[in-house]
Amino acid sequence: MPQTKTLSARVPKEFLDEVDMLAKALNRDRAWIVEQAVRQYVQAEAAFLAAVQQGRSDIAADRFVTHEAMDAELDWIDAEVDGRP
């Protein structure tokens, strides 16, 4: 079993009640529910930060499309779909 450490947090009673209700419904303990929630949050935030960094790198390398260029492209696509000149 992996080594674990204790993490504590203060949360509103209503939130704790929700955690306990979910734990009961899933037949899991409170610690498991909180660990899953924190794990998902950390993974999502890490993915977001990686995407932001990739975007910054793309901008620095001039790999992007301006809003105006994209708007013009979408107008062209709409015209093609609608059969307009």
Rosetta blueprint (number, residue, H / E / L):
1 M L
2 P L
3 Q L
4 T L
5 K L
6 T L
7 L L
8 S L
9 A L
10 R L
11 V L
12 P L
13 K H
14 E H
15 F H
16 L H
17 D H
18 E H
19 V H
20 D H
21 M H
22 L H
23 A H
24 K H
25 A H
26 L H
27 N L
28 R L
29 D L
30 R H
31 A H
32 W H
33 I H
34 V H
35 E H
36 Q H
37 A H
38 V H
39 R H
40 Q H
41 Y H
42 V H
43 Q H
44 A H
45 E H
46 A H
47 A H
48 F H
49 L H
50 A H
51 A H
52 V H
53 Q H
54 Q H
55 G H
56 R H
57 S H
58 D H
59 I H
60 A H
61 A L
62 D L
63 R L
64 F L
65 V L
66 T L
67 H H
68 E H
69 A H
70 M H
71 D H
72 A H
73 E H
74 L H
75 D H
76 W H
77 I H
78 D H
79 A H
80 E H
81 V H
82 D H
83 G L
84 R L
85 P L
